[in-house]
C-alpha cells in the first residue's frame, strides 16, 4: 500500500484513492512524505495524533461507492 503523509495537517492519504477532493494540490512538497508500510501509518495514528483522510482512507471513496451501488441494483 502506498500512503502520502501530510505532516503540516497531520493527515494520511491513501495513494490509491487520493485526489483533488483530498486537497493534495494545496500541500507543499516539503510537508509531504510517501511511505509504503502500514506500521508507519499505525505509529503516526496511534502515537502522533495523525488522522486518516475521510475521503481516500475512509468509507467515502467517490466513484467507488456509486459503481458498487449501481452493480447491486442491476
JOJO-V287387 format. One line per field, one symbol per residue. ss: DSSP state (h for helix, s for strand, l for the rest). A space follows every 10 residues. Layout:
ss=???
//
This chain:
ss=llssssllll sssslllllh hhlhhhllhh hssssllhhh hhhhhhhlll ssllllllll lllhhhhhhh hhhl
//
